[in-house]
Amino acid sequence: MTPFLMDAGKLLVEVVFGFYTLAVLLRLLFQLVRADFYNPLSQFLVTLTNPPLRPLRRVIPGLWGVDFASVVLLLALKAAELYLIFLLSGVSAPLPLVALAAVADLIRLTLYVFTFAVLGRVIMSWVNPYGGHTHPVAGLLISLTEPLLRPARRLIPPVAGLDLSPIAVLVLLQLLLLALEHLLR
């Protein structure tokens, strides 16, 4: 196989698996933060992810408010993606290594989702500070980021009417990403 075809194959695997993995992860995170189920974006994610999750839920129950069927699907998707990428690269990776890499990639993806959600919420507060709560995406961003921003607001009071909690949360998320990178080395 030529290098171009290997790179093209890896790109296609990353795009297809990455999109669906992100959809399942967002659905799981929205369930955990109890975001609006009837939001159009939430309904899109439910419609997109229901086909594999419905049969999994019959076998894997949810506990303590966590949808373990989504967690298993996330791990399976990420492991399959990494395994296919290793195969296309001509590398034979043992299954425990693929599983560990899948968990690390999912943690990294979750941290990036929260980072971009906080940034999106900050930008939306600059563009439309008072009317942004009615937009469907704004409602989900608020639901997703509020569990992170609320404790930071308790620790850091506003300075001259400016909320500095997003900066603290972004720094914390970047520190967690850095710690994950160092653990994996």
N, C-alpha and C positions, 0 to 999 in steps of 0.2 A: 504494500500500500504506500502511495506517495505521501510525503509530509503534508502536502496541501489537503489531501483527503482525510488524513488523521486529524489535522487541525480543524477542518470543517466538521468532521464527525464529532469531535469534542465540543465544539461550539454549539452544535445542534442539541447534543445531550444536555449541556449546561443550561441552554435556554429553555428547553421543554421541561426538564426536571426542575429547574430553578423557579420557573413561573408557577408550576403546580405546588411545589414545596412552599413557596411564599404564600400561596392561597390557603393551604392547609394551616400554616403557622398563624396567619392573620385570623383565620376562623377560631383557632384555639385561643389565641390571645384575647380576641373579642369576647369569647365565652368566659375566660378567666376574669376579665375586668367588668363583666356584665354590661357590655355595650348594647345599644339599641338593636334588638333582633330584627325589627321591621325597617331599619335603615336600608335604602336601596343597595348600598355597597355590601352590607351584611347579607342581604338576600341573594346577591350575585355570588358571594363566596359560598353560601349554603348550597345553592343550586349547582355550583361547579364542583364542590367537594362531596356532595351526598352520595354519588354512585359508589365510590369505594368505601365510604364510611358506614353506610347503612348496614352492609353485611358484617363489617368488622364489629359494629356495636352489638350485634347478636352474640358474639363470642367474647368480646372484651368489654366488661362493664366499666362505667365511670365511678370513681371514688373521690370523696372529699371535694366535689366540685370540679374535678379534673377529668376531661374526656380522654381516657387512656387509649381509646381507639385512634384518636387523632395523633397521639404521641407515637403509637406503634406505626401508623401510616407515615408519619414524618421520618422516623428512623429508617423504615423500609425504603422510602423514596430516596433519601440522601445516600443510604448505603448502595442502592442500585445505581444511582448516578455516579458515585465514586468508583464502583466496581467497573462500570462501563468505560469510564475515563481511563482507568488503569489498563483495561483490556486494549483500548484503542492506542494507548501509549506503548503497549508491548511489555508492560510490567505485571508480574504476578505478585499480587498482594495477598497476604493471609487474611482470613475473615476477621479475626480480632482487631487487626490494624484498620481494616475498612470500617468496622463498627466504631472504633475509637475516633477515627477521623470524621465519621458521620456525626457523632455526638458533638465534637468540637466545632464542626461547621454549623450545626444547628444552634449552638450557643452563640457563635459569632453572628449568625444571621439574626437571631433574636436581639442581640445588642445593637446591631445596625438598624433594625426596625424601630427600636425605641429611640435611637439617635435621630433618625430622620423624622420620626413622629414629633419629637420635641422641637426640632428645627422647623418643621411644617407648622406647628402650633405657634411658634414665635413669629414666623413670617405672616401667618394669617392674623395675628393680633396687631401687627403693624399695618396691614392693608385695611382691615375692617374690624377695629377693636370692639365695637359694640354690637354689630349685626351679624358677626360671623358664626354665631351659635346656631343659626337656622340652616346653614348649609350642611348637607349630609356628611361630607368629609370632615367638616369642622367638629361635628358632634362626635364622630368616631375618634378623631385626634384628641379631643378633650377626654373622652372615656379612657383612651389608651394611656395618656400621659399623666392624668391626674393622680393615680396611685404613686407615681414617682415624684411629682412636683409638690404634692401636699406636704410630705415630711420635710422636704427641703425648704418650703415656705415657713414652716414652724421654726427651723433653725436660723434662717437668714431673713431678717425683716426687710421690707422694701426700703430702698434708699432714694429719697427725694421722689417718691411715687413710682420708682422703677423696680420691677420684680426681677431680682437676680437669681431666683431659684433655677431657671432653665440653664444658666451658665454652670451652676454647681452640679446639676444633674448631667449635663453634657461632659463635664470634666470627670465625673464618677464613671460614666459609661466608657469614656476613653481609657480610663485607668483599668477598668475591667477587661477591655479588649487587649490592652497591653499585658496584663497579668495572664490572660489566656494564651497569648503568643509566647510568653516566656515559659509557661507550663508545658507547652507543646514542643519546645526545643529541647 
